Amino acid sequence: MILIIGSEEEYHAKYIHDLLKSKNEDVCYLDTRKLSEEILISWSPSYANIQGILNTDNKEINLSDIKSIYWRWHYGISIPPAENTEECFYIVNMLEREITSNINSLFKSLDCLWVNSFDAIEMHKNKGYQLNLMAKNNIRIPKTFITNNKDNLLSYIETTPHDLIYKPVRGGAHTEKITKDDLTEERLNNLKYSPVKFQEYIEGTDVRVYVIGDKIFAANILADTIDFREHEGAKIEPVDIPDNIKQDCLKIMKLFKLNFSGIDIKHSDRTGEYVFIEANPSPMFTYFEEQSGFPISETLCELLITSIVVPKN
């Protein structure tokens, strides 16, 4: 049994689900929105592999039969209150807490191939830590400054010779290049309410590298925007990246405990350096696959089917 955390409403989850079905694999969804009503879980901690039953997607699954899990989209746990009262909100909060504790404990306890694991997904929510971990392991990252202090930001700008871009600390918005309009008193005063990540602007080519197990697929993304995601229809051209950059990609996979990732890199026009931006544990890939011709989905399915964990040491 292959479990997909997601639903048929999410394109990539359905794409992999249907591809696995076409290969006669036993596969089903775990839609986390249904945890409070439709999904039933019974399990026991064990000295060996955990034992239990999962009822989901109209199937009864022995936990010991799950050989691999593809984590595409966790919708979160949310229960609407029956009434707009303090007591009702308290009950809902307690229910959400219990359900979250149960499913997170199960996720962390299931001993199978994860693509990718609970811990890897959680690490991606802390991108500042990811950057620090890469830097400590001699992987080139952009010069980065994270702050919610306007005075410290202004001092940093004054002493920084390069242009800056900014983005949310966790993600969820496109990258912007900092301008004078961003340095108005009103904008600077608002900084205290939320930290922002400021980085050196690296003029060059965006490189996306997909690593699946020990297989590497790389391509240039030819975009005319600061953030390539804003360039609809950006051209994608397969590229052979240097061996040392491939090794850095594999090192990131080990550091972040990943079995599948879309790693974003900037290839600097000025210095020729490859500068690592981030490693996504659940990347989109179908457009990249169509444009590049790389067998991303087939390779991902092969990994899920064989459930062979690539050694990380």
C-alpha positions as a Markdown table, in Angstrom:
| # | Residue | x | y | z |
|---|---|---|---|---|
| 1 | Met | 0.0 | 0.0 | 0.0 |
| 2 | Ile | 1.2 | 3.5 | -0.9 |
| 3 | Leu | -0.4 | 6.4 | 1.0 |
| 4 | Ile | -0.6 | 9.9 | -0.4 |
| 5 | Ile | -1.1 | 12.7 | 2.0 |
| 6 | Gly | -3.4 | 15.0 | 0.0 |
| 7 | Ser | -6.5 | 14.6 | -2.2 |
| 8 | Glu | -7.7 | 14.3 | -5.7 |
| 9 | Glu | -8.4 | 18.1 | -5.6 |
| 10 | Glu | -4.6 | 18.8 | -5.5 |
| 11 | Tyr | -3.2 | 18.3 | -9.0 |
| 12 | His | 0.2 | 16.8 | -8.2 |
| 13 | Ala | -1.3 | 14.4 | -5.6 |
| 14 | Lys | -3.9 | 13.1 | -8.2 |
| 15 | Tyr | -1.2 | 12.9 | -10.9 |
| 16 | Ile | 1.0 | 10.6 | -8.9 |
| 17 | His | -2.1 | 8.7 | -7.5 |
| 18 | Asp | -3.3 | 8.0 | -11.1 |
| 19 | Leu | 0.1 | 7.1 | -12.4 |
| 20 | Leu | 0.6 | 4.6 | -9.5 |
| 21 | Lys | -2.9 | 3.1 | -10.2 |
| 22 | Ser | -1.9 | 2.7 | -13.9 |
| 23 | Lys | 1.0 | 0.6 | -12.7 |
| 24 | Asn | -1.5 | -1.6 | -10.7 |
| 25 | Glu | -0.2 | -0.3 | -7.4 |
| 26 | Asp | -2.5 | -0.3 | -4.3 |
| 27 | Val | -2.7 | 3.4 | -3.4 |
| 28 | Cys | -5.0 | 5.7 | -1.5 |
| 29 | Tyr | -5.3 | 9.3 | -0.2 |
| 30 | Leu | -5.2 | 10.5 | 3.4 |
| 31 | Asp | -7.0 | 13.8 | 3.3 |
| 32 | Thr | -6.2 | 15.5 | 6.6 |
| 33 | Arg | -9.4 | 17.7 | 6.4 |
| 34 | Lys | -11.4 | 14.5 | 7.1 |
| 35 | Leu | -9.5 | 13.6 | 10.3 |
| 36 | Ser | -12.2 | 15.0 | 12.6 |
| 37 | Glu | -15.1 | 13.0 | 11.0 |
| 38 | Glu | -14.4 | 10.4 | 8.4 |
| 39 | Ile | -10.9 | 9.0 | 9.1 |
| 40 | Leu | -10.6 | 6.4 | 11.8 |
| 41 | Ile | -7.2 | 5.5 | 13.4 |
| 42 | Ser | -6.4 | 2.8 | 15.9 |
| 43 | Trp | -2.8 | 2.0 | 16.7 |
| 44 | Ser | -0.4 | 0.7 | 19.3 |
| 45 | Pro | 3.2 | 1.7 | 20.0 |
| 46 | Ser | 5.4 | -1.4 | 19.6 |
| 47 | Tyr | 8.9 | -2.7 | 20.2 |
| 48 | Ala | 8.9 | -3.6 | 16.5 |
| 49 | Asn | 6.8 | -1.9 | 13.8 |
| 50 | Ile | 3.7 | -0.3 | 15.1 |
| 51 | Gln | 0.4 | -2.1 | 14.7 |
| 52 | Gly | -3.0 | -0.7 | 13.8 |
| 53 | Ile | -5.7 | 0.1 | 11.4 |
| 54 | Leu | -6.3 | 3.2 | 9.3 |
| 55 | Asn | -9.8 | 3.7 | 7.7 |
| 56 | Thr | -9.4 | 6.3 | 4.9 |
| 57 | Asp | -10.5 | 6.8 | 1.3 |
| 58 | Asn | -13.1 | 4.0 | 1.8 |
| 59 | Lys | -10.4 | 1.5 | 2.6 |
| 60 | Glu | -9.3 | -0.3 | 5.8 |
| 61 | Ile | -5.5 | -0.4 | 5.8 |
| 62 | Asn | -3.2 | -2.3 | 8.1 |
| 63 | Leu | -0.5 | 0.1 | 9.1 |
| 64 | Ser | 2.1 | -2.6 | 8.6 |
| 65 | Asp | 1.1 | -2.9 | 4.9 |
| 66 | Ile | 2.1 | 0.7 | 4.2 |
| 67 | Lys | 5.4 | 0.5 | 2.3 |
| 68 | Ser | 5.7 | 4.2 | 1.3 |
| 69 | Ile | 4.1 | 7.6 | 1.8 |
| 70 | Tyr | 4.1 | 10.6 | -0.5 |
| 71 | Trp | 3.5 | 13.8 | 1.4 |
| 72 | Arg | 2.1 | 16.2 | -1.1 |
| 73 | Trp | -0.4 | 18.4 | 0.9 |
| 74 | His | -1.4 | 18.5 | 4.6 |
| 75 | Tyr | -4.5 | 20.6 | 4.8 |
| 76 | Gly | -4.3 | 20.9 | 8.6 |
| 77 | Ile | -6.8 | 20.2 | 11.3 |
| 78 | Ser | -9.7 | 22.6 | 11.6 |
| 79 | Ile | -13.1 | 22.0 | 13.3 |
| 80 | Pro | -15.7 | 24.7 | 13.0 |
| 81 | Pro | -17.4 | 25.6 | 16.3 |
| 82 | Ala | -21.0 | 24.6 | 16.6 |
| 83 | Glu | -21.8 | 27.9 | 18.5 |
| 84 | Asn | -20.1 | 31.2 | 18.9 |
| 85 | Thr | -19.4 | 30.7 | 22.6 |
| 86 | Glu | -16.3 | 30.6 | 24.7 |
| 87 | Glu | -17.1 | 27.1 | 25.9 |
| 88 | Cys | -17.5 | 25.9 | 22.3 |
| 89 | Phe | -14.3 | 27.5 | 21.2 |
| 90 | Tyr | -12.5 | 25.8 | 24.1 |
| 91 | Ile | -13.9 | 22.4 | 23.2 |
| 92 | Val | -12.9 | 22.8 | 19.5 |
| 93 | Asn | -9.4 | 23.8 | 20.5 |
| 94 | Met | -9.1 | 20.8 | 22.7 |
| 95 | Leu | -10.4 | 18.5 | 19.9 |
| 96 | Glu | -8.0 | 20.0 | 17.4 |
| 97 | Arg | -5.1 | 19.5 | 19.9 |
| 98 | Glu | -5.9 | 15.9 | 20.5 |
| 99 | Ile | -6.3 | 15.0 | 16.8 |
| 100 | Thr | -3.1 | 16.8 | 15.9 |
| 101 | Ser | -1.2 | 15.0 | 18.6 |
| 102 | Asn | -2.5 | 11.7 | 17.4 |
| 103 | Ile | -1.8 | 12.1 | 13.7 |
| 104 | Asn | 1.6 | 13.7 | 14.3 |
| 105 | Ser | 2.6 | 10.9 | 16.6 |
| 106 | Leu | 1.5 | 8.3 | 14.0 |
| 107 | Phe | 3.3 | 10.1 | 11.2 |
| 108 | Lys | 6.5 | 10.2 | 13.3 |
| 109 | Ser | 6.1 | 6.5 | 14.2 |
| 110 | Leu | 5.3 | 4.9 | 10.9 |
| 111 | Asp | 8.4 | 3.0 | 9.8 |
| 112 | Cys | 8.3 | 3.1 | 6.0 |
| 113 | Leu | 9.7 | 5.2 | 3.2 |
| 114 | Trp | 8.6 | 8.8 | 3.5 |
| 115 | Val | 8.7 | 11.2 | 0.6 |
| 116 | Asn | 9.1 | 13.2 | 2.7 |
| 117 | Ser | 9.0 | 12.7 | 6.4 |
| 118 | Phe | 7.1 | 14.8 | 9.1 |
| 119 | Asp | 10.5 | 16.1 | 10.3 |
| 120 | Ala | 11.6 | 17.1 | 6.8 |
| 121 | Ile | 8.3 | 19.0 | 6.2 |
| 122 | Glu | 8.6 | 20.7 | 9.6 |
| 123 | Met | 12.2 | 21.8 | 8.9 |
| 124 | His | 11.0 | 23.6 | 5.7 |
| 125 | Lys | 8.8 | 25.8 | 7.8 |
| 126 | Asn | 12.0 | 27.1 | 9.4 |
| 127 | Lys | 13.9 | 28.4 | 6.3 |
| 128 | Gly | 16.2 | 30.5 | 8.4 |
| 129 | Tyr | 17.5 | 27.4 | 10.1 |
| 130 | Gln | 17.8 | 25.7 | 6.7 |
| 131 | Leu | 20.0 | 28.5 | 5.5 |
| 132 | Asn | 22.1 | 28.4 | 8.6 |
| 133 | Leu | 22.5 | 24.6 | 8.3 |
| 134 | Met | 23.7 | 25.0 | 4.7 |
| 135 | Ala | 26.1 | 27.8 | 5.6 |
| 136 | Lys | 27.6 | 25.8 | 8.5 |
| 137 | Asn | 28.2 | 22.9 | 6.0 |
| 138 | Asn | 30.1 | 25.2 | 3.5 |
| 139 | Ile | 27.3 | 25.4 | 1.0 |
| 140 | Arg | 27.2 | 28.9 | -0.5 |
| 141 | Ile | 24.0 | 30.8 | 0.3 |
| 142 | Pro | 23.0 | 34.5 | -0.3 |
| 143 | Lys | 24.1 | 37.0 | 2.3 |
| 144 | Thr | 21.0 | 37.1 | 4.5 |
| 145 | Phe | 19.7 | 39.4 | 7.2 |
| 146 | Ile | 16.4 | 38.6 | 9.1 |
| 147 | Thr | 15.0 | 41.3 | 11.3 |
| 148 | Asn | 11.9 | 43.2 | 12.5 |
| 149 | Asn | 14.0 | 46.1 | 13.8 |
| 150 | Lys | 13.9 | 49.1 | 11.3 |
| 151 | Asp | 17.0 | 50.7 | 12.8 |
| 152 | Asn | 19.1 | 47.6 | 12.4 |
| 153 | Leu | 17.7 | 47.2 | 8.8 |
| 154 | Leu | 18.7 | 50.8 | 7.9 |
| 155 | Ser | 22.2 | 50.2 | 9.3 |
| 156 | Tyr | 22.5 | 46.9 | 7.4 |
| 157 | Ile | 21.5 | 48.7 | 4.1 |
| 158 | Glu | 24.0 | 51.4 | 4.7 |
| 159 | Thr | 26.9 | 48.9 | 5.1 |
| 160 | Thr | 25.8 | 46.5 | 2.4 |
| 161 | Pro | 27.3 | 47.2 | -1.1 |
| 162 | His | 24.9 | 44.9 | -3.0 |
| 163 | Asp | 21.2 | 45.4 | -3.9 |
| 164 | Leu | 18.7 | 43.6 | -1.7 |
| 165 | Ile | 15.6 | 41.5 | -2.2 |
| 166 | Tyr | 13.2 | 40.6 | 0.5 |
| 167 | Lys | 10.7 | 37.8 | 1.2 |
| 168 | Pro | 8.7 | 36.3 | 4.1 |
| 169 | Val | 10.8 | 34.4 | 6.6 |
| 170 | Arg | 8.7 | 31.2 | 6.2 |
| 171 | Gly | 7.5 | 31.8 | 2.6 |
| 172 | Gly | 4.2 | 32.2 | 0.9 |
| 173 | Ala | 4.8 | 35.3 | -1.1 |
| 174 | His | 6.9 | 36.2 | -4.1 |
| 175 | Thr | 10.4 | 37.7 | -3.8 |
| 176 | Glu | 10.6 | 41.5 | -4.4 |
| 177 | Lys | 13.6 | 43.8 | -4.9 |
| 178 | Ile | 13.9 | 46.5 | -2.3 |
| 179 | Thr | 13.2 | 50.1 | -3.5 |
| 180 | Lys | 12.9 | 53.5 | -1.9 |
| 181 | Asp | 9.2 | 53.0 | -1.7 |
| 182 | Asp | 9.9 | 50.2 | 0.8 |
| 183 | Leu | 11.8 | 52.5 | 3.0 |
| 184 | Thr | 9.1 | 55.0 | 3.8 |
| 185 | Glu | 8.5 | 55.7 | 7.5 |
| 186 | Glu | 5.1 | 53.9 | 7.4 |
| 187 | Arg | 6.6 | 50.7 | 5.9 |
| 188 | Leu | 9.6 | 50.7 | 8.2 |
| 189 | Asn | 7.3 | 51.2 | 11.3 |
| 190 | Asn | 5.3 | 48.2 | 10.2 |
| 191 | Leu | 8.4 | 46.0 | 10.2 |
| 192 | Lys | 8.1 | 45.5 | 13.9 |
| 193 | Tyr | 5.0 | 43.5 | 13.5 |
| 194 | Ser | 6.6 | 40.8 | 11.5 |
| 195 | Pro | 10.2 | 39.8 | 10.7 |
| 196 | Val | 11.3 | 39.9 | 7.1 |
| 197 | Lys | 14.2 | 38.1 | 5.3 |
| 198 | Phe | 16.5 | 40.4 | 3.3 |
| 199 | Gln | 19.1 | 38.9 | 1.0 |
| 200 | Glu | 21.7 | 40.0 | -1.5 |
| 201 | Tyr | 20.3 | 40.2 | -5.0 |
| 202 | Ile | 22.2 | 37.8 | -7.2 |
| 203 | Glu | 21.8 | 38.7 | -10.9 |
| 204 | Gly | 21.9 | 35.5 | -12.9 |
| 205 | Thr | 20.1 | 32.4 | -14.0 |
| 206 | Asp | 17.7 | 30.5 | -11.9 |
| 207 | Val | 18.5 | 26.8 | -11.7 |
| 208 | Arg | 16.0 | 24.2 | -10.4 |
| 209 | Val | 17.5 | 20.8 | -9.4 |
| 210 | Tyr | 15.2 | 17.8 | -8.7 |
| 211 | Val | 16.8 | 15.1 | -6.6 |
| 212 | Ile | 14.9 | 11.9 | -6.3 |
| 213 | Gly | 16.8 | 9.3 | -4.2 |
| 214 | Asp | 20.2 | 9.5 | -5.7 |
| 215 | Lys | 19.1 | 10.7 | -9.2 |
| 216 | Ile | 19.6 | 14.4 | -10.2 |
| 217 | Phe | 17.8 | 16.4 | -12.9 |
| 218 | Ala | 18.8 | 20.0 | -13.4 |
| 219 | Ala | 17.5 | 22.8 | -15.7 |
| 220 | Asn | 17.9 | 26.5 | -16.1 |
| 221 | Ile | 14.7 | 28.6 | -15.7 |
| 222 | Leu | 14.9 | 31.5 | -18.1 |
| 223 | Ala | 12.7 | 34.1 | -16.5 |
| 224 | Asp | 12.6 | 37.9 | -16.9 |
| 225 | Thr | 11.3 | 38.5 | -13.4 |
| 226 | Ile | 13.0 | 38.7 | -10.0 |
| 227 | Asp | 11.0 | 35.7 | -8.9 |
| 228 | Phe | 10.8 | 33.1 | -11.7 |
| 229 | Arg | 7.3 | 32.0 | -10.4 |
| 230 | Glu | 5.9 | 35.3 | -11.6 |
| 231 | His | 7.0 | 34.6 | -15.2 |
| 232 | Glu | 4.2 | 32.5 | -16.7 |
| 233 | Gly | 5.6 | 30.2 | -19.3 |
| 234 | Ala | 9.2 | 30.7 | -18.4 |
| 235 | Lys | 11.5 | 28.6 | -20.7 |
| 236 | Ile | 13.1 | 25.6 | -19.1 |
| 237 | Glu | 16.4 | 24.2 | -20.5 |
| 238 | Pro | 18.1 | 21.1 | -19.2 |
| 239 | Val | 21.7 | 21.9 | -18.0 |
| 240 | Asp | 24.6 | 19.9 | -16.8 |
| 241 | Ile | 25.7 | 21.4 | -13.4 |
| 242 | Pro | 29.2 | 20.9 | -12.1 |
| 243 | Asp | 30.0 | 17.8 | -10.0 |
| 244 | Asn | 30.7 | 19.8 | -6.9 |
| 245 | Ile | 27.3 | 21.4 | -7.1 |
| 246 | Lys | 25.7 | 17.9 | -7.5 |
| 247 | Gln | 27.5 | 16.9 | -4.4 |
| 248 | Asp | 26.2 | 19.9 | -2.5 |
| 249 | Cys | 22.7 | 18.9 | -3.6 |
| 250 | Leu | 23.2 | 15.4 | -2.2 |
| 251 | Lys | 24.7 | 16.9 | 0.9 |
| 252 | Ile | 21.5 | 19.0 | 1.4 |
| 253 | Met | 19.4 | 15.9 | 0.9 |
| 254 | Lys | 21.3 | 14.3 | 3.8 |
| 255 | Leu | 21.2 | 17.4 | 6.0 |
| 256 | Phe | 17.5 | 17.9 | 5.5 |
| 257 | Lys | 16.6 | 14.2 | 5.6 |
| 258 | Leu | 15.0 | 14.3 | 2.2 |
| 259 | Asn | 14.2 | 11.6 | -0.4 |
| 260 | Phe | 12.8 | 14.0 | -2.9 |
| 261 | Ser | 13.4 | 17.7 | -3.3 |
| 262 | Gly | 13.3 | 20.7 | -5.7 |
| 263 | Ile | 16.4 | 22.7 | -4.9 |
| 264 | Asp | 16.6 | 26.3 | -6.0 |
| 265 | Ile | 19.9 | 27.8 | -7.0 |
| 266 | Lys | 21.1 | 31.0 | -8.5 |
| 267 | His | 24.0 | 30.9 | -11.0 |
| 268 | Ser | 25.6 | 34.3 | -10.7 |
| 269 | Asp | 26.4 | 36.2 | -13.9 |
| 270 | Arg | 29.1 | 38.2 | -12.1 |
| 271 | Thr | 31.1 | 35.6 | -10.3 |
| 272 | Gly | 30.0 | 32.3 | -11.9 |
| 273 | Glu | 29.1 | 31.0 | -8.4 |
| 274 | Tyr | 26.2 | 28.7 | -7.7 |
| 275 | Val | 24.3 | 30.1 | -4.7 |
| 276 | Phe | 21.8 | 27.9 | -3.0 |
| 277 | Ile | 18.4 | 29.4 | -2.1 |
| 278 | Glu | 16.3 | 26.7 | -0.6 |
| 279 | Ala | 15.2 | 23.0 | -0.8 |
| 280 | Asn | 11.5 | 22.3 | -1.1 |
| 281 | Pro | 10.4 | 18.9 | 0.4 |
| 282 | Ser | 7.2 | 18.8 | -1.7 |
| 283 | Pro | 7.8 | 20.6 | -4.9 |
| 284 | Met | 5.5 | 21.0 | -7.9 |
| 285 | Phe | 7.1 | 19.3 | -11.0 |
| 286 | Thr | 4.7 | 18.6 | -13.9 |
| 287 | Tyr | 5.4 | 21.8 | -15.8 |
| 288 | Phe | 9.1 | 21.3 | -15.3 |
| 289 | Glu | 8.8 | 17.7 | -16.5 |
| 290 | Glu | 6.8 | 18.7 | -19.6 |
| 291 | Gln | 9.3 | 21.4 | -20.6 |
| 292 | Ser | 12.5 | 19.5 | -19.8 |
| 293 | Gly | 11.6 | 16.0 | -20.8 |
| 294 | Phe | 13.0 | 14.7 | -17.5 |
| 295 | Pro | 11.2 | 11.6 | -16.1 |
| 296 | Ile | 10.4 | 13.2 | -12.7 |
| 297 | Ser | 7.0 | 11.5 | -12.1 |
| 298 | Glu | 8.2 | 8.1 | -13.3 |
| 299 | Thr | 11.3 | 8.3 | -11.1 |
| 300 | Leu | 9.2 | 9.4 | -8.1 |
| 301 | Cys | 6.8 | 6.5 | -8.6 |
| 302 | Glu | 9.7 | 4.1 | -8.9 |
| 303 | Leu | 11.0 | 5.3 | -5.6 |
| 304 | Leu | 7.6 | 4.9 | -4.0 |
| 305 | Ile | 7.0 | 1.5 | -5.5 |
| 306 | Thr | 10.4 | 0.0 | -4.6 |
| 307 | Ser | 10.4 | 1.8 | -1.2 |
| 308 | Ile | 14.2 | 1.7 | -1.1 |
| 309 | Val | 15.6 | 4.3 | 1.3 |
| 310 | Val | 18.7 | 5.9 | 0.0 |
| 311 | Pro | 21.4 | 5.8 | 2.7 |
| 312 | Lys | 22.0 | 9.2 | 4.3 |
| 313 | Asn | 25.4 | 8.4 | 5.8 |
